[in-house]
Amino acid sequence: MTPPLVGLRVVALEQAVAAPLCSRHLADLGADVIKIERPGRGDFAREYDTFVKGMASHFVWLNYGKRSVVLDLKTTEGKSKLLQLLASADVLLSNLSPGAVERIVSREELEQLNPRLVTCHISGYGPSGPYRARKAFDLLVQGEAGVTANTGLPGAPAKPGVSLADLSAGIYAATSILAALRARDISGRGEHVHVSMFDVLAEWMSPLLLAQREGGVDIPPAGTRHATITPYGPFVTADGVTLNIAVQNDRQWQRLCEVLELRTLAQDDRLAANSGRLAHRNDVEGAVTDAVLKWSSTNLEMALDDAGVPWGRMNATIDVVRHPQLEAESRWRPVGLPTGRPSRSSGRHSVSAGTRIKRCPRYRASGSTPRKLCVIGRKRKRLSMAEFLVHISVRRPEGVDDDSWRATLADEARMGMNYRRSGVIVRIWRLPGTTSNVGLWMASDATELHTLLSELPAFPYMTIRVDPLAQHYLEESTSESIP
């Protein structure tokens, strides 16, 4: 099945985690993602570690399936190249420091250049308010949003083992971009989306915030236990295995008591509802702890399954690496690395997007991680794919009224948007205030392109001019490239 976002182009001024996660999901769905990196070191996430065959695990995970190019956006040439990319893009995604993108190109410039462009910026605290200019990283935002204070134990805050602020903002950004693209289908114009890492975590903190704001209740952190439900947490079996048992309702409580033979607790009216069990938390959890210690993990797991009581193991990282569910769903899949040695990623879509770029020899497969920082403005070699700007100028025939003319133009645009042949993508859009359309065509050479154009329905009032587009990201630097 063709991925749903094939034909869409995303230009990403991104670094670290939040925006790269967002654009990688868009790439998984078929979008052509072009990652812009700074001269020299590129995305600093490249240097987080060297765990994956000499590359950083974060960078491999977040950037497979993309194309990478170096632009010095502080120079006139760098900005010019960026604008060339944005003229034919569908989405501009960024998570640079507050105000950085606006110093490169203003919102007004973007609207004039490409009215259909959807822009999305991920920041720490949003575009307004007293914190709007603050630089933000995951731990800082988690602390400000109260996540760390509510993750550990009283007096001992803890940071979750994953970058919760970054990851949640990246997912919200991806869904917001999809919504903006859908709105563009209706309005014909792009929209601007701003995702705040702090806002996202504040929303996820809502139950605790509402308890404090509306009820005056400060719910203390409970570590690996649930703050407001019990029994809900880890318990150790006789063979030393830690099982998480999660009682979500009163029926499950009765079933757990039956399995563990806690008849006295099952018959205690004070414990019939969760509010009562929470009031007597130490007694409840103490009794469950003692009862679980009498069971082997294998026997208890089977008994809980038979009774319909939810449970799960407290796995270490190595246990997850060889988890039977990941193996059963083939979630570990090879991705290409610059060394030519495949790594493996647990991304669900890491193979499905392969047809997007496999014709370009610099990227071995959709799951490929960018091999090099491709340096602009230096000696290059041509690759097998090329892009062409197709200018379609139209004149209004005599005797055609306004309504018929507008309908004809709409039909022509739809024809261009939907036309596909042998994997060649055709996109046509109108230049505002003119009688010209501009289309972005992918083809192996000009001969193939003209063959495609000759197959279009003939319009007596339509003339076509083909110009090669500067090959700024379809050419590979052959000197001074950065590994």
Secondary structure, 3 states (H helix, E strand, C coil): CCCCCCCCEEEEECCCCHHHHHHHHHHHCCCEEEEEECCCCCCHHHHCCCCECCECHHHHHHHCCCEEEECCCCCHHHHHHHHHHHHCCCEEEECCCCCHHHHHCCHHHHHHHCCCCEEEEEECCCCCCCCCCCCCCHHHHHHHCCCHHHCCECCECCCCCCCHHHHHHHHHHHHHHHHHHHHHHHHCCCCEEEEEHHHHHHHHCHHHHHHHHHHCCCCCCCCCCCCCCCCEEEEECCCCCEEEEECCCHHHHHHHHHHHCCHHHHCCHHHCCHHHHHHCHHHHHHHHHHHHCCCCHHHHHHHHHHHCCCEEECCCHHHHHCCHHHHHCCCCEEECCCCCCCEEECCCCCCCCHHHCCCCCCCCCCCCCCCCECECCCCEEECCCEEEEEEEEECCCCCCCHHHHHHHHHHHHHHHHHCEECCEEEEEEECCCCCEEEEEEEECCHHHHHHHHHCCCCCCCEEEEEEECCCCCCEEECCCCEC
